[in-house]
Amino acid sequence: MQARPEMMVSRRSIVEHPFGNLKQWLFGNGRFLLRQLKGARAEMALAVQAYNLKRAIKVMGTHQLMALMG
């Protein structure tokens, strides 16, 4: 990374954006509502699924997404 610092700029803009959105949108204060690893995994899985669906609707539109779903 020291040899190519522009790689970190690219990584921040591509990879960390969804995680930042999820943390702000879902967790608010950065904590899970459910306890234990199983509950936290389920909560994170639901949050990621909702985020991906929301992004797909925004990118493709509801009509095209519904057509692809069958």
N, C-alpha and C positions, 0 to 999 in steps of 0.2 A: 504494500500500500504506500510505502514511502516513495517508491520509485514511480508510481502512477497514481497520484492523489485524485485525479479526475474519475477514477473508477468508483471511489466512495461517493462522489456526488451523484453518479448514475445510479448506484445501489440505493441511496437514500430516496431518490425520486421514484424508483420502480418498486422496490420491495417494502420499504418501511411505511409507505403511504397507507396501504390497507390496514396494517396493524395499528397505526396511529388513529385512524378513523374508528376502528373497532373499540379501541381503548376509550376514546372520548365518547362515542355514540352509545356503547353498551354499558361499560363499567362506570362511567362518570367519575367515580373516585378511585378507580383502579382495583376494585375488589370484586371477587365473585360472590354471588348471593348464596350459592350452594356450598356446602362443606364437603370434605373428603375429595379425593382425587376423581372418583367416579362421577360425582356431581359436577365438579369443575370441568371435567372433560365434556360432559353432556351440555353444559351451559356454553362452553366455547364452541362446540360443534353447531349448536343452534344459532349462535351469533354469526359464525362464518357462513352458514347456509343462508341466513337472512341477508347478510351483506352481499353475497354472490347473487342472490335473486334480485335484490334491489339494483345492483349494477347491471345485470342482464336486461332488466326492464328499461333502465335508462339508456343503454346502448342500443338495444334492438327494438324496443317498443313492445307494448303488450300484445298487439295483434300478431306480430311475427313470432314472438315467444310462444304464444298459445298455439300457433300453427305448428311449430316445431315439437311441442309437447304432445300433439296428437289430437 
